[in-house]
Amino acid sequence: MKDLKKILVPVDFSSASANALHYAILLADRINAAIDVLHVTPLEGTELEYGVYIAEITQQKVEAAKEQLKTFVNTSIIATEQMLKEAPILSYDSEMGAPVIAICEIAKKKAHDLIVIGSRGANRSTLQKLMGSVAKGVVKSSKCPVLVIPEESTFSGINTMTYASEIQDADPFEIWKTLKLLAPFNPKLRLIHITKNVSEDIDEKLSKFSSFFKENVPSLEIETRQVYGKDVEQSINNYIEVNPSDILAMYQSSHGFWDSILFRSTTSAMAMISKIPLLILKQN
């Protein structure tokens, strides 16, 4: 039997997280994975001010959330069961705490291979944009890969994957790991690099990537391309519109403290505006 992979699906009972859970169930069925569904109830300031009541209030909220979570999960199972080859192993739990911290800690503690999380993307309200996003926080802080599912995305297999590369040494290995994860789909690979100045040097590096995979994964259909654009995120979205893909993959390298302040993360930005599922690969 193939190794069973583990997927963590954080939910907040929204339509976006319901859609992400549907996607995760159908994906798990194809890649032989078990699913852990997690709901994290945020602590409120008023509760922290009254320590004598915190334990009782916490327990009440967690129990209420567990009942709601049970109904939420069962609804997703019923909605997807006719599309499954074999229902994946699925468990669920509710916690109290800071959502991003709790999600990332549980993913690390239980050694999940992947986090699948929903995003409202460009459809967020002004308040949600100001307050930030749990999905964006998980993308930034998680140690394992994160698959962000836009609310309008539905699962219909993964026939084509676009990998947006910054031309890093880690790219071939990260692409190989992703292709291994998605092996049941045998997707076509489109390897692109967004640039303000098209150069022969980049073409040569993309060509080397292509040669590497043609030599080591002969069955892989691959095409490479430099894409001109001043705005990286918008250029990626424009490319996807013209060249439809089922999933977009990007590699997120780690940065030091000051780099993390000064460095504008394209992957985090794309998590908020991508119109197709976005897989963020992580530096080990």
C-alpha positions as protocol buffer text, in pm:
chain_id: "A"
residue {
  index: 1
  type: MET
  ca { x: 0 y: 0 z: 0 }
}
residue {
  index: 2
  type: LYS
  ca { x: 119 y: 350 z: -78 }
}
residue {
  index: 3
  type: ASP
  ca { x: 220 y: 578 z: 209 }
}
residue {
  index: 4
  type: LEU
  ca { x: -83 y: 757 z: 347 }
}
residue {
  index: 5
  type: LYS
  ca { x: -42 y: 1135 z: 326 }
}
residue {
  index: 6
  type: LYS
  ca { x: -193 y: 1372 z: 584 }
}
residue {
  index: 7
  type: ILE
  ca { x: -387 y: 1686 z: 495 }
}
residue {
  index: 8
  type: LEU
  ca { x: -493 y: 1952 z: 745 }
}
residue {
  index: 9
  type: VAL
  ca { x: -801 y: 2156 z: 649 }
}
residue {
  index: 10
  type: PRO
  ca { x: -868 y: 2459 z: 874 }
}
residue {
  index: 11
  type: VAL
  ca { x: -1230 y: 2580 z: 853 }
}
residue {
  index: 12
  type: ASP
  ca { x: -1425 y: 2877 z: 988 }
}
residue {
  index: 13
  type: PHE
  ca { x: -1771 y: 2761 z: 871 }
}
residue {
  index: 14
  type: SER
  ca { x: -1770 y: 3011 z: 582 }
}
residue {
  index: 15
  type: SER
  ca { x: -1862 y: 2922 z: 224 }
}
residue {
  index: 16
  type: ALA
  ca { x: -1494 y: 2963 z: 132 }
}
residue {
  index: 17
  type: SER
  ca { x: -1383 y: 2703 z: 386 }
}
residue {
  index: 18
  type: ALA
  ca { x: -1669 y: 2470 z: 286 }
}
residue {
  index: 19
  type: ASN
  ca { x: -1544 y: 2487 z: -72 }
}
residue {
  index: 20
  type: ALA
  ca { x: -1185 y: 2420 z: 42 }
}
residue {
  index: 21
  type: LEU
  ca { x: -1301 y: 2114 z: 236 }
}
residue {
  index: 22
  type: HIS
  ca { x: -1489 y: 1982 z: -69 }
}
residue {
  index: 23
  type: TYR
  ca { x: -1171 y: 2029 z: -275 }
}
residue {
  index: 24
  type: ALA
  ca { x: -956 y: 1859 z: -10 }
}
residue {
  index: 25
  type: ILE
  ca { x: -1185 y: 1556 z: 13 }
}
residue {
  index: 26
  type: LEU
  ca { x: -1179 y: 1503 z: -364 }
}
residue {
  index: 27
  type: LEU
  ca { x: -801 y: 1559 z: -376 }
}
residue {
  index: 28
  type: ALA
  ca { x: -740 y: 1318 z: -86 }
}
residue {
  index: 29
  type: ASP
  ca { x: -941 y: 1052 z: -267 }
}
residue {
  index: 30
  type: ARG
  ca { x: -702 y: 1074 z: -564 }
}
residue {
  index: 31
  type: ILE
  ca { x: -366 y: 1102 z: -383 }
}
residue {
  index: 32
  type: ASN
  ca { x: -437 y: 853 z: -102 }
}
residue {
  index: 33
  type: ALA
  ca { x: -451 y: 1098 z: 189 }
}
residue {
  index: 34
  type: ALA
  ca { x: -623 y: 1123 z: 525 }
}
residue {
  index: 35
  type: ILE
  ca { x: -787 y: 1450 z: 628 }
}
residue {
  index: 36
  type: ASP
  ca { x: -788 y: 1629 z: 963 }
}
residue {
  index: 37
  type: VAL
  ca { x: -1043 y: 1912 z: 976 }
}
residue {
  index: 38
  type: LEU
  ca { x: -968 y: 2184 z: 1230 }
}
residue {
  index: 39
  type: HIS
  ca { x: -1172 y: 2475 z: 1362 }
}
residue {
  index: 40
  type: VAL
  ca { x: -1003 y: 2732 z: 1584 }
}
residue {
  index: 41
  type: THR
  ca { x: -1223 y: 2965 z: 1790 }
}
residue {
  index: 42
  type: PRO
  ca { x: -1036 y: 3293 z: 1850 }
}
residue {
  index: 43
  type: LEU
  ca { x: -998 y: 3415 z: 2207 }
}
residue {
  index: 44
  type: GLU
  ca { x: -1176 y: 3744 z: 2271 }
}
residue {
  index: 45
  type: GLY
  ca { x: -1028 y: 4029 z: 2472 }
}
residue {
  index: 46
  type: THR
  ca { x: -1311 y: 4035 z: 2724 }
}
residue {
  index: 47
  type: GLU
  ca { x: -1250 y: 3672 z: 2807 }
}
residue {
  index: 48
  type: LEU
  ca { x: -884 y: 3734 z: 2878 }
}
residue {
  index: 49
  type: GLU
  ca { x: -975 y: 4007 z: 3124 }
}
residue {
  index: 50
  type: TYR
  ca { x: -1172 y: 3772 z: 3351 }
}
residue {
  index: 51
  type: GLY
  ca { x: -946 y: 3481 z: 3428 }
}
residue {
  index: 52
  type: VAL
  ca { x: -1192 y: 3325 z: 3674 }
}
residue {
  index: 53
  type: TYR
  ca { x: -1438 y: 3260 z: 3391 }
}
residue {
  index: 54
  type: ILE
  ca { x: -1197 y: 3174 z: 3111 }
}
residue {
  index: 55
  type: ALA
  ca { x: -1195 y: 2796 z: 3158 }
}
residue {
  index: 56
  type: GLU
  ca { x: -1575 y: 2769 z: 3164 }
}
residue {
  index: 57
  type: ILE
  ca { x: -1627 y: 3006 z: 2870 }
}
residue {
  index: 58
  type: THR
  ca { x: -1357 y: 2832 z: 2667 }
}
residue {
  index: 59
  type: GLN
  ca { x: -1509 y: 2490 z: 2725 }
}
residue {
  index: 60
  type: GLN
  ca { x: -1857 y: 2611 z: 2629 }
}
residue {
  index: 61
  type: LYS
  ca { x: -1733 y: 2766 z: 2304 }
}
residue {
  index: 62
  type: VAL
  ca { x: -1523 y: 2465 z: 2210 }
}
residue {
  index: 63
  type: GLU
  ca { x: -1814 y: 2226 z: 2269 }
}
residue {
  index: 64
  type: ALA
  ca { x: -2050 y: 2444 z: 2066 }
}
residue {
  index: 65
  type: ALA
  ca { x: -1795 y: 2466 z: 1786 }
}
residue {
  index: 66
  type: LYS
  ca { x: -1751 y: 2086 z: 1786 }
}
residue {
  index: 67
  type: GLU
  ca { x: -2125 y: 2038 z: 1728 }
}
residue {
  index: 68
  type: GLN
  ca { x: -2124 y: 2292 z: 1447 }
}
residue {
  index: 69
  type: LEU
  ca { x: -1810 y: 2133 z: 1305 }
}
residue {
  index: 70
  type: LYS
  ca { x: -1971 y: 1788 z: 1303 }
}
residue {
  index: 71
  type: THR
  ca { x: -2262 y: 1920 z: 1095 }
}
residue {
  index: 72
  type: PHE
  ca { x: -2025 y: 2116 z: 870 }
}
residue {
  index: 73
  type: VAL
  ca { x: -1810 y: 1810 z: 797 }
}
residue {
  index: 74
  type: ASN
  ca { x: -2107 y: 1577 z: 742 }
}
residue {
  index: 75
  type: THR
  ca { x: -2251 y: 1825 z: 491 }
}
residue {
  index: 76
  type: SER
  ca { x: -1927 y: 1817 z: 293 }
}
residue {
  index: 77
  type: ILE
  ca { x: -1914 y: 1437 z: 300 }
}
residue {
  index: 78
  type: ILE
  ca { x: -2268 y: 1412 z: 165 }
}
residue {
  index: 79
  type: ALA
  ca { x: -2193 y: 1672 z: -104 }
}
residue {
  index: 80
  type: THR
  ca { x: -1889 y: 1482 z: -234 }
}
residue {
  index: 81
  type: GLU
  ca { x: -1963 y: 1113 z: -172 }
}
residue {
  index: 82
  type: GLN
  ca { x: -2099 y: 1048 z: -522 }
}
residue {
  index: 83
  type: MET
  ca { x: -1771 y: 1174 z: -674 }
}
residue {
  index: 84
  type: LEU
  ca { x: -1539 y: 959 z: -461 }
}
residue {
  index: 85
  type: LYS
  ca { x: -1368 y: 637 z: -558 }
}
residue {
  index: 86
  type: GLU
  ca { x: -1309 y: 556 z: -193 }
}
residue {
  index: 87
  type: ALA
  ca { x: -1400 y: 785 z: 96 }
}
residue {
  index: 88
  type: PRO
  ca { x: -1079 y: 916 z: 262 }
}
residue {
  index: 89
  type: ILE
  ca { x: -1015 y: 872 z: 634 }
}
residue {
  index: 90
  type: LEU
  ca { x: -1146 y: 1191 z: 795 }
}
residue {
  index: 91
  type: SER
  ca { x: -1133 y: 1326 z: 1150 }
}
residue {
  index: 92
  type: TYR
  ca { x: -1217 y: 1665 z: 1298 }
}
residue {
  index: 93
  type: ASP
  ca { x: -1145 y: 1869 z: 1609 }
}
residue {
  index: 94
  type: SER
  ca { x: -1201 y: 2214 z: 1755 }
}
residue {
  index: 95
  type: GLU
  ca { x: -949 y: 2428 z: 1941 }
}
residue {
  index: 96
  type: MET
  ca { x: -942 y: 2768 z: 2112 }
}
residue {
  index: 97
  type: GLY
  ca { x: -664 y: 3017 z: 2041 }
}
residue {
  index: 98
  type: ALA
  ca { x: -502 y: 3238 z: 1780 }
}
residue {
  index: 99
  type: PRO
  ca { x: -600 y: 3074 z: 1446 }
}
residue {
  index: 100
  type: VAL
  ca { x: -274 y: 3114 z: 1254 }
}
residue {
  index: 101
  type: ILE
  ca { x: -57 y: 3002 z: 1545 }
}
residue {
  index: 102
  type: ALA
  ca { x: -283 y: 2706 z: 1631 }
}
residue {
  index: 103
  type: ILE
  ca { x: -306 y: 2588 z: 1270 }
}
residue {
  index: 104
  type: CYS
  ca { x: 69 y: 2600 z: 1212 }
}
residue {
  index: 105
  type: GLU
  ca { x: 153 y: 2438 z: 1548 }
}
residue {
  index: 106
  type: ILE
  ca { x: -89 y: 2150 z: 1490 }
}
residue {
  index: 107
  type: ALA
  ca { x: 38 y: 2098 z: 1134 }
}
residue {
  index: 108
  type: LYS
  ca { x: 392 y: 2073 z: 1270 }
}
residue {
  index: 109
  type: LYS
  ca { x: 303 y: 1857 z: 1573 }
}
residue {
  index: 110
  type: LYS
  ca { x: 103 y: 1607 z: 1369 }
}
residue {
  index: 111
  type: ALA
  ca { x: 341 y: 1613 z: 1072 }
}
residue {
  index: 112
  type: HIS
  ca { x: 88 y: 1707 z: 808 }
}
residue {
  index: 113
  type: ASP
  ca { x: 213 y: 1693 z: 451 }
}
residue {
  index: 114
  type: LEU
  ca { x: -16 y: 1968 z: 329 }
}
residue {
  index: 115
  type: ILE
  ca { x: -252 y: 2239 z: 456 }
}
residue {
  index: 116
  type: VAL
  ca { x: -556 y: 2309 z: 238 }
}
residue {
  index: 117
  type: ILE
  ca { x: -723 y: 2639 z: 326 }
}
residue {
  index: 118
  type: GLY
  ca { x: -995 y: 2848 z: 166 }
}
residue {
  index: 119
  type: SER
  ca { x: -965 y: 3213 z: 66 }
}
residue {
  index: 120
  type: ARG
  ca { x: -1220 y: 3473 z: -32 }
}
residue {
  index: 121
  type: GLY
  ca { x: -950 y: 3627 z: -250 }
}
residue {
  index: 122
  type: ALA
  ca { x: -1043 y: 3951 z: -423 }
}
residue {
  index: 123
  type: ASN
  ca { x: -1400 y: 3922 z: -293 }
}
residue {
  index: 124
  type: ARG
  ca { x: -1303 y: 4024 z: 61 }
}
residue {
  index: 125
  type: SER
  ca { x: -1473 y: 4319 z: 227 }
}
residue {
  index: 126
  type: THR
  ca { x: -1277 y: 4633 z: 314 }
}
residue {
  index: 127
  type: LEU
  ca { x: -1273 y: 4532 z: 682 }
}
residue {
  index: 128
  type: GLN
  ca { x: -1137 y: 4187 z: 599 }
}
residue {
  index: 129
  type: LYS
  ca { x: -862 y: 4342 z: 388 }
}
residue {
  index: 130
  type: LEU
  ca { x: -763 y: 4576 z: 672 }
}
residue {
  index: 131
  type: MET
  ca { x: -763 y: 4305 z: 935 }
}
residue {
  index: 132
  type: GLY
  ca { x: -569 y: 4065 z: 721 }
}
residue {
  index: 133
  type: SER
  ca { x: -638 y: 3702 z: 645 }
}
residue {
  index: 134
  type: VAL
  ca { x: -586 y: 3374 z: 825 }
}
residue {
  index: 135
  type: ALA
  ca { x: -496 y: 3218 z: 491 }
}
residue {
  index: 136
  type: LYS
  ca { x: -226 y: 3478 z: 432 }
}
residue {
  index: 137
  type: GLY
  ca { x: -91 y: 3425 z: 784 }
}
residue {
  index: 138
  type: VAL
  ca { x: -77 y: 3048 z: 736 }
}
residue {
  index: 139
  type: VAL
  ca { x: 99 y: 3090 z: 401 }
}
residue {
  index: 140
  type: LYS
  ca { x: 361 y: 3305 z: 571 }
}
residue {
  index: 141
  type: SER
  ca { x: 412 y: 3097 z: 887 }
}
residue {
  index: 142
  type: SER
  ca { x: 353 y: 2733 z: 794 }
}
residue {
  index: 143
  type: LYS
  ca { x: 651 y: 2498 z: 767 }
}
residue {
  index: 144
  type: CYS
  ca { x: 468 y: 2262 z: 532 }
}
residue {
  index: 145
  type: PRO
  ca { x: 321 y: 2332 z: 185 }
}
residue {
  index: 146
  type: VAL
  ca { x: -6 y: 2525 z: 175 }
}
residue {
  index: 147
  type: LEU
  ca { x: -274 y: 2490 z: -92 }
}
residue {
  index: 148
  type: VAL
  ca { x: -496 y: 2800 z: -103 }
}
residue {
  index: 149
  type: ILE
  ca { x: -837 y: 2743 z: -263 }
}
residue {
  index: 150
  type: PRO
  ca { x: -1021 y: 3051 z: -394 }
}
residue {
  index: 151
  type: GLU
  ca { x: -1392 y: 3045 z: -314 }
}
residue {
  index: 152
  type: GLU
  ca { x: -1490 y: 3022 z: -682 }
}
residue {
  index: 153
  type: SER
  ca { x: -1261 y: 2722 z: -757 }
}
residue {
  index: 154
  type: THR
  ca { x: -1394 y: 2369 z: -793 }
}
residue {
  index: 155
  type: PHE
  ca { x: -1206 y: 2040 z: -817 }
}
residue {
  index: 156
  type: SER
  ca { x: -1209 y: 1881 z: -1163 }
}
residue {
  index: 157
  type: GLY
  ca { x: -876 y: 1703 z: -1160 }
}
residue {
  index: 158
  type: ILE
  ca { x: -529 y: 1848 z: -1215 }
}
residue {
  index: 159
  type: ASN
  ca { x: -432 y: 1817 z: -1579 }
}
residue {
  index: 160
  type: THR
  ca { x: -211 y: 2124 z: -1607 }
}
residue {
  index: 161
  type: MET
  ca { x: 14 y: 2288 z: -1348 }
}
residue {
  index: 162
  type: THR
  ca { x: 179 y: 2628 z: -1392 }
}
residue {
  index: 163
  type: TYR
  ca { x: 493 y: 2680 z: -1185 }
}
residue {
  index: 164
  type: ALA
  ca { x: 592 y: 3047 z: -1149 }
}
residue {
  index: 165
  type: SER
  ca { x: 968 y: 3043 z: -1097 }
}
residue {
  index: 166
  type: GLU
  ca { x: 1209 y: 3302 z: -965 }
}
residue {
  index: 167
  type: ILE
  ca { x: 1487 y: 3088 z: -1116 }
}
residue {
  index: 168
  type: GLN
  ca { x: 1621 y: 2943 z: -792 }
}
residue {
  index: 169
  type: ASP
  ca { x: 1845 y: 2641 z: -741 }
}
residue {
  index: 170
  type: ALA
  ca { x: 1567 y: 2477 z: -538 }
}
residue {
  index: 171
  type: ASP
  ca { x: 1316 y: 2488 z: -826 }
}
residue {
  index: 172
  type: PRO
  ca { x: 1391 y: 2147 z: -986 }
}
residue {
  index: 173
  type: PHE
  ca { x: 1365 y: 1966 z: -652 }
}
residue {
  index: 174
  type: GLU
  ca { x: 1047 y: 2150 z: -549 }
}
residue {
  index: 175
  type: ILE
  ca { x: 887 y: 2081 z: -887 }
}
residue {
  index: 176
  type: TRP
  ca { x: 986 y: 1714 z: -858 }
}
residue {
  index: 177
  type: LYS
  ca { x: 827 y: 1689 z: -511 }
}
residue {
  index: 178
  type: THR
  ca { x: 509 y: 1848 z: -642 }
}
residue {
  index: 179
  type: LEU
  ca { x: 492 y: 1618 z: -941 }
}
residue {
  index: 180
  type: LYS
  ca { x: 539 y: 1323 z: -706 }
}
residue {
  index: 181
  type: LEU
  ca { x: 246 y: 1444 z: -492 }
}
residue {
  index: 182
  type: LEU
  ca { x: 32 y: 1492 z: -801 }
}
residue {
  index: 183
  type: ALA
  ca { x: 149 y: 1174 z: -973 }
}
residue {
  index: 184
  type: PRO
  ca { x: -203 y: 1025 z: -1000 }
}
residue {
  index: 185
  type: PHE
  ca { x: -295 y: 1316 z: -1229 }
}
residue {
  index: 186
  type: ASN
  ca { x: 24 y: 1314 z: -1443 }
}
residue {
  index: 187
  type: PRO
  ca { x: -17 y: 1688 z: -1511 }
}
residue {
  index: 188
  type: LYS
  ca { x: 138 y: 1888 z: -1791 }
}
residue {
  index: 189
  type: LEU
  ca { x: 391 y: 2140 z: -1655 }
}
residue {
  index: 190
  type: ARG
  ca { x: 415 y: 2502 z: -1765 }
}
residue {
  index: 191
  type: LEU
  ca { x: 727 y: 2664 z: -1618 }
}
residue {
  index: 192
  type: ILE
  ca { x: 719 y: 3044 z: -1640 }
}
residue {
  index: 193
  type: HIS
  ca { x: 932 y: 3333 z: -1518 }
}
residue {
  index: 194
  type: ILE
  ca { x: 794 y: 3686 z: -1494 }
}
residue {
  index: 195
  type: THR
  ca { x: 1050 y: 3948 z: -1593 }
}
residue {
  index: 196
  type: LYS
  ca { x: 1070 y: 4319 z: -1667 }
}
residue {
  index: 197
  type: ASN
  ca { x: 1358 y: 4255 z: -1905 }
}
residue {
  index: 198
  type: VAL
  ca { x: 1351 y: 3947 z: -2128 }
}
residue {
  index: 199
  type: SER
  ca { x: 1701 y: 3797 z: -2145 }
}
residue {
  index: 200
  type: GLU
  ca { x: 1883 y: 3513 z: -2315 }
}
residue {
  index: 201
  type: ASP
  ca { x: 2035 y: 3418 z: -1979 }
}
residue {
  index: 202
  type: ILE
  ca { x: 1691 y: 3341 z: -1835 }
}
residue {
  index: 203
  type: ASP
  ca { x: 1599 y: 3149 z: -2150 }
}
residue {
  index: 204
  type: GLU
  ca { x: 1912 y: 2938 z: -2106 }
}
residue {
  index: 205
  type: LYS
  ca { x: 1828 y: 2862 z: -1740 }
}
residue {
  index: 206
  type: LEU
  ca { x: 1469 y: 2767 z: -1829 }
}
residue {
  index: 207
  type: SER
  ca { x: 1603 y: 2546 z: -2104 }
}
residue {
  index: 208
  type: LYS
  ca { x: 1830 y: 2367 z: -1854 }
}
residue {
  index: 209
  type: PHE
  ca { x: 1531 y: 2308 z: -1625 }
}
residue {
  index: 210
  type: SER
  ca { x: 1340 y: 2165 z: -1919 }
}
residue {
  index: 211
  type: SER
  ca { x: 1629 y: 1938 z: -2019 }
}
residue {
  index: 212
  type: PHE
  ca { x: 1662 y: 1814 z: -1662 }
}
residue {
  index: 213
  type: PHE
  ca { x: 1301 y: 1700 z: -1648 }
}
residue {
  index: 214
  type: LYS
  ca { x: 1297 y: 1555 z: -1997 }
}
residue {
  index: 215
  type: GLU
  ca { x: 1597 y: 1345 z: -1898 }
}
residue {
  index: 216
  type: ASN
  ca { x: 1473 y: 1241 z: -1553 }
}
residue {
  index: 217
  type: VAL
  ca { x: 1095 y: 1235 z: -1610 }
}
residue {
  index: 218
  type: PRO
  ca { x: 1058 y: 1136 z: -1977 }
}
residue {
  index: 219
  type: SER
  ca { x: 680 y: 1107 z: -1951 }
}
residue {
  index: 220
  type: LEU
  ca { x: 642 y: 1469 z: -1839 }
}
residue {
  index: 221
  type: GLU
  ca { x: 503 y: 1716 z: -2092 }
}
residue {
  index: 222
  type: ILE
  ca { x: 675 y: 2047 z: -2021 }
}
residue {
  index: 223
  type: GLU
  ca { x: 694 y: 2391 z: -2175 }
}
residue {
  index: 224
  type: THR
  ca { x: 890 y: 2695 z: -2053 }
}
residue {
  index: 225
  type: ARG
  ca { x: 843 y: 3064 z: -2116 }
}
residue {
  index: 226
  type: GLN
  ca { x: 961 y: 3408 z: -2009 }
}
residue {
  index: 227
  type: VAL
  ca { x: 663 y: 3636 z: -1951 }
}
residue {
  index: 228
  type: TYR
  ca { x: 714 y: 4012 z: -1971 }
}
residue {
  index: 229
  type: GLY
  ca { x: 539 y: 4215 z: -1703 }
}
residue {
  index: 230
  type: LYS
  ca { x: 603 y: 4503 z: -1463 }
}
residue {
  index: 231
  type: ASP
  ca { x: 363 y: 4370 z: -1197 }
}
residue {
  index: 232
  type: VAL
  ca { x: 451 y: 4010 z: -1109 }
}
residue {
  index: 233
  type: GLU
  ca { x: 119 y: 3908 z: -951 }
}
residue {
  index: 234
  type: GLN
  ca { x: -97 y: 4063 z: -1223 }
}
residue {
  index: 235
  type: SER
  ca { x: 128 y: 3917 z: -1493 }
}
residue {
  index: 236
  type: ILE
  ca { x: 85 y: 3569 z: -1346 }
}
residue {
  index: 237
  type: ASN
  ca { x: -293 y: 3610 z: -1339 }
}
residue {
  index: 238
  type: ASN
  ca { x: -292 y: 3742 z: -1696 }
}
residue {
  index: 239
  type: TYR
  ca { x: -89 y: 3443 z: -1810 }
}
residue {
  index: 240
  type: ILE
  ca { x: -329 y: 3200 z: -1639 }
}
residue {
  index: 241
  type: GLU
  ca { x: -626 y: 3365 z: -1809 }
}
residue {
  index: 242
  type: VAL
  ca { x: -471 y: 3310 z: -2152 }
}
residue {
  index: 243
  type: ASN
  ca { x: -321 y: 2970 z: -2064 }
}
residue {
  index: 244
  type: PRO
  ca { x: -575 y: 2798 z: -1832 }
}
residue {
  index: 245
  type: SER
  ca { x: -427 y: 2579 z: -1559 }
}
residue {
  index: 246
  type: ASP
  ca { x: -578 y: 2370 z: -1282 }
}
residue {
  index: 247
  type: ILE
  ca { x: -321 y: 2472 z: -1022 }
}
residue {
  index: 248
  type: LEU
  ca { x: -53 y: 2735 z: -977 }
}
residue {
  index: 249
  type: ALA
  ca { x: 261 y: 2647 z: -780 }
}
residue {
  index: 250
  type: MET
  ca { x: 522 y: 2880 z: -632 }
}
residue {
  index: 251
  type: TYR
  ca { x: 824 y: 2831 z: -408 }
}
residue {
  index: 252
  type: GLN
  ca { x: 858 y: 3041 z: -92 }
}
residue {
  index: 253
  type: SER
  ca { x: 1214 y: 3067 z: 35 }
}
residue {
  index: 254
  type: SER
  ca { x: 1277 y: 3163 z: 396 }
}
residue {
  index: 255
  type: HIS
  ca { x: 1414 y: 3504 z: 495 }
}
residue {
  index: 256
  type: GLY
  ca { x: 1584 y: 3638 z: 801 }
}
residue {
  index: 257
  type: PHE
  ca { x: 1416 y: 3882 z: 1039 }
}
residue {
  index: 258
  type: TRP
  ca { x: 1512 y: 4199 z: 856 }
}
residue {
  index: 259
  type: ASP
  ca { x: 1455 y: 4041 z: 517 }
}
residue {
  index: 260
  type: SER
  ca { x: 1105 y: 3943 z: 622 }
}
residue {
  index: 261
  type: ILE
  ca { x: 1034 y: 4310 z: 700 }
}
residue {
  index: 262
  type: LEU
  ca { x: 1188 y: 4449 z: 383 }
}
residue {
  index: 263
  type: PHE
  ca { x: 1096 y: 4168 z: 144 }
}
residue {
  index: 264
  type: ARG
  ca { x: 757 y: 4185 z: -29 }
}
residue {
  index: 265
  type: SER
  ca { x: 630 y: 3831 z: -56 }
}
residue {
  index: 266
  type: THR
  ca { x: 490 y: 3752 z: -398 }
}
residue {
  index: 267
  type: THR
  ca { x: 354 y: 3422 z: -269 }
}
residue {
  index: 268
  type: SER
  ca { x: 157 y: 3589 z: 11 }
}
residue {
  index: 269
  type: ALA
  ca { x: 22 y: 3847 z: -232 }
}
residue {
  index: 270
  type: MET
  ca { x: -80 y: 3578 z: -480 }
}
residue {
  index: 271
  type: ALA
  ca { x: -263 y: 3390 z: -205 }
}
residue {
  index: 272
  type: MET
  ca { x: -504 y: 3683 z: -188 }
}
residue {
  index: 273
  type: ILE
  ca { x: -561 y: 3737 z: -562 }
}
residue {
  index: 274
  type: SER
  ca { x: -509 y: 3403 z: -740 }
}
residue {
  index: 275
  type: LYS
  ca { x: -819 y: 3288 z: -923 }
}
residue {
  index: 276
  type: ILE
  ca { x: -710 y: 2922 z: -926 }
}
residue {
  index: 277
  type: PRO
  ca { x: -578 y: 2694 z: -648 }
}
residue {
  index: 278
  type: LEU
  ca { x: -233 y: 2812 z: -540 }
}
residue {
  index: 279
  type: LEU
  ca { x: 22 y: 2568 z: -398 }
}
residue {
  index: 280
  type: ILE
  ca { x: 291 y: 2737 z: -188 }
}
residue {
  index: 281
  type: LEU
  ca { x: 599 y: 2518 z: -152 }
}
residue {
  index: 282
  type: LYS
  ca { x: 822 y: 2569 z: 148 }
}
residue {
  index: 283
  type: GLN
  ca { x: 1196 y: 2568 z: 212 }
}
residue {
  index: 284
  type: ASN
  ca { x: 1279 y: 2274 z: 437 }
}
